[in-house]
C-alpha cells in the first residue's frame, strides 16, 4: 500500500511537470531563453551565492557534526557491524544486550 502511494506521487509529479511545460508552450514561453537570459543568470548567481553563504556560515559545522560524529561514527558503524553478524549467522547486539528496566523503577522503589 505504501509503495503504491509513492508511485502515485511520482506519477502525479511527472504529469504536473508535463502539464506545466505544455502551458508554457501554449503561451509561447521559451524555457531555454528564460533560463539562459542574462537577468536569469544574475538571479541564479545571487541565489546561489546566498545559499552558499548560509551553508558556510550557519549550516556546515552543525550538519557536518551530525553527519560525521553522530550518524557515521555512532549509528552507521553499529548498523554495519550488526549486519555483518547477521550475515555470518551470529546473534546481533539486540539479542545479546536486550534493554532491561530495573524492577525498582517499575514498583516505585518498593521491593517486595
C-alpha positions as CSV (number, residue, x, y, z in Angstrom):
1,X,0.0,0.0,0.0
2,X,2.8,2.4,0.9
3,X,4.7,1.7,-2.3
4,X,1.6,2.4,-4.3
5,X,1.3,5.8,-2.7
6,X,4.9,6.7,-3.5
7,X,4.4,5.6,-7.2
8,X,1.2,7.7,-7.4
9,X,3.0,10.7,-6.1
10,X,5.8,10.3,-8.7
11,X,3.3,9.9,-11.5
12,X,1.4,13.0,-10.3
13,X,4.7,15.0,-10.2
14,X,5.6,13.8,-13.8
15,X,2.1,14.7,-15.0
16,X,2.2,18.2,-13.3
17,X,5.6,18.9,-15.0
18,X,4.3,17.8,-18.4
19,X,1.2,20.0,-18.0
20,X,3.4,23.0,-16.9
21,X,5.6,22.6,-19.9
22,X,2.5,22.4,-22.2
23,X,1.0,25.5,-20.6
24,X,4.3,27.4,-21.1
25,X,4.5,26.2,-24.7
26,X,0.9,27.4,-25.3
27,X,1.8,30.9,-24.2
28,X,5.0,30.8,-26.4
29,X,7.4,31.0,-23.4
30,X,10.8,29.6,-24.3
31,X,12.2,27.9,-21.2
32,X,15.7,27.8,-22.6
33,X,15.6,31.5,-23.4
34,X,14.3,32.3,-19.9
35,X,16.9,30.3,-18.2
36,X,19.8,31.5,-20.4
37,X,18.8,35.2,-20.2
38,X,21.3,37.5,-18.5
39,X,18.7,38.5,-15.9
40,X,18.0,34.9,-15.0
41,X,21.7,34.1,-14.8
42,X,22.2,37.1,-12.5
43,X,19.3,35.9,-10.3
44,X,20.6,32.4,-10.2
45,X,24.1,33.6,-9.3
46,X,22.6,35.8,-6.5
47,X,20.6,32.9,-5.1
48,X,23.5,30.5,-5.4
49,X,25.8,32.9,-3.6
50,X,23.2,33.4,-0.8
51,X,22.7,29.7,-0.4
52,X,26.5,29.2,-0.3
53,X,26.9,31.9,2.3
54,X,24.1,30.4,4.5
55,X,25.6,27.0,4.2
56,X,29.2,28.1,5.0
57,X,28.1,30.5,7.8
58,X,25.4,28.6,9.6
59,X,24.8,25.0,8.4
60,X,28.2,23.4,7.5
61,X,29.5,22.9,11.1
62,X,26.4,21.6,12.8
63,X,25.3,19.4,9.9
64,X,28.8,18.2,9.5
65,X,28.9,17.3,13.2
66,X,25.6,15.5,13.0
67,X,26.6,13.6,9.8
68,X,30.2,12.6,10.7
69,X,30.2,12.3,14.5
70,X,26.6,11.1,15.2
71,X,25.4,9.3,12.1
72,X,28.6,7.8,10.7
73,X,30.6,7.2,13.9
74,X,27.8,6.1,16.3
75,X,25.0,4.7,14.1
76,X,26.5,3.6,10.8
77,X,29.3,1.5,12.3
78,X,26.9,-0.2,14.7
79,X,24.5,-0.8,11.9
80,X,27.1,-2.4,9.6
81,X,28.6,-4.4,12.4
82,X,25.2,-5.9,13.2
83,X,24.5,-6.6,9.6
84,X,27.9,-8.5,9.3
85,X,26.9,-10.5,12.4
86,X,23.6,-11.4,10.9
87,X,25.2,-12.3,7.6
88,X,27.6,-14.7,9.5
89,X,24.7,-16.2,11.5
90,X,25.9,-14.8,14.8
91,X,23.5,-13.2,17.3
92,X,23.4,-9.4,16.9
93,X,23.6,-6.8,19.6
94,X,19.9,-6.6,20.2
95,X,19.8,-10.3,21.0
96,X,22.9,-10.2,23.2
97,X,22.1,-7.0,25.1
98,X,18.3,-6.5,25.3
99,X,17.2,-3.4,27.2
100,X,16.2,-4.0,30.7
101,X,14.2,-2.0,33.2
102,X,15.2,-2.2,36.9
103,X,12.3,-3.6,38.9
104,X,12.8,-0.8,41.5
105,X,11.7,1.7,38.8
106,X,8.6,-0.3,38.0
107,X,7.4,-0.9,41.5
108,X,8.1,2.7,42.6
109,X,11.2,1.9,44.6
110,X,9.4,-0.6,46.8
111,X,11.0,-4.1,46.7
112,X,8.6,-6.9,47.7
